[in-house]
Amino acid sequence: MAKLFQVYLNKESKILDVCCGFGILSQKLMDNGFENITAFDVSYNLTEIFKGICAERYSEISINIECENYERFFQNLDFKKDKGYNIISNPPYEMEHMIPFFQNLYNVMEEDNIAVILIPKGFINKERPKQLKDITSKFKILHSEDMKVKFERTGVNAEILVLTI
Ligand SMILES: C[S@@+](CC[C@H](N)C(=O)[O-])C[C@H]1O[C@@H](n2cnc3c(N)ncnc32)[C@H](O)[C@@H]1O
């Protein structure tokens, strides 16, 4: 994923790390000079670990890390003004999460933004449920590549997608 960040994003890009955990993806960006990053995750423990890592290794970067669930995080944004985000994410991939995930991405992205996401292979092309298809069909796939290793917990095959709207 880190290589794709370099190809599709520039250092000034406004980045949103959705469901950041302890920030594996954001750390790759900061290692490569990215500074304009907002990250959030529902887990207090993980966001605190991430804040600790930032204080230790990235003290010169003022990343914004929030402990928040994405329903509330996106509800608090004003989509008329608060847009223009490029997304990086390895989200929870149960269906109940994925439909609002794509809907919220669509709301915060503009046409020149991209999303680099790691999700189960083939998920983006699912025909059912209709609500999922209705939202995923609004995205264009710029690039896809299979992950060599499966998701650790579930053994599901995964792919990295670069999307735009
Ligand atoms: C598959 S992990 C990915 C973590 C991180 N992005 C990474 O690449 O290591 C999914 C993350 O989603 C978070 N999560 C689950 N449900 C969430 C929700 N409703 N709102 C925000 N984050 C959530 C979990 O705490 C977990 O850190």
The ligand as a Gaussian input file, in Angstrom:
#p B3LYP/6-31G(d) Opt

LIG

0 1
 C       -8.864000      -4.384000      10.289000
 S       -8.477000      -3.234000      11.579000
 C       -7.409000      -2.116000      10.744000
 C       -6.580000      -1.253000      11.599000
 C       -5.556000      -0.371000      10.852000
 N       -6.185000       0.445000       9.831000
 C       -4.436000      -1.174000      10.246000
 O       -4.273000      -1.140000       9.031000
 O       -3.735000      -1.826000      11.009000
 C      -10.015000      -2.417000      11.696000
 C      -10.060000      -1.290000      12.692000
 O      -11.383000      -0.763000      12.669000
 C      -11.700000      -0.310000      13.957000
 N      -13.162000      -0.186000      14.024000
 C      -14.084000      -1.179000      14.115000
 N      -15.329000      -0.675000      14.126000
 C      -15.190000       0.673000      14.036000
 C      -16.109000       1.772000      14.012000
 N      -17.433000       1.566000      14.080000
 N      -15.631000       3.024000      13.935000
 C      -14.276000       3.242000      13.880000
 N      -13.353000       2.260000      13.891000
 C      -13.812000       0.988000      13.972000
 C      -11.075000      -1.333000      14.889000
 O      -10.831000      -0.797000      16.181000
 C       -9.781000      -1.676000      14.125000
 O       -8.704000      -0.894000      14.604000

